[in-house]
């Protein structure tokens, strides 16, 4: 798979270099570090997409804790803007981690996550085992 990296992208691994290319259930993926920078913009999404392409990954696995808290406040529009970049560029996104407290406090977010999980482009899962199960299912 060869793609042109979106213009103006930057490497989000920082000094840790902890984002790692991997294969999960036969799918090439970029597993993002837990301790990387907070992500909150369309540019952050493009940076991750560029990084995924540089590793020929078709899936970005992103810890939920990396997302800015405003991502989960749907009225900000951050989630829609962020996720639309992944859809538009054809890179799958999986947000991994426990977001149950956020879901309990927002019917809109719960519906949003439910609808996302019905598709194949963006998923929210509790852990990597759940991701592997979905990838093989």
Helices and strands as residue ranges (DSSP letters): E 20-24, E 27-31, H 42-54, E 59-63, G 64-66, G 69-72, G 74-76, H 78-89, E 92-96, H 100-104, H 107-118, E 122-125, H 128-136
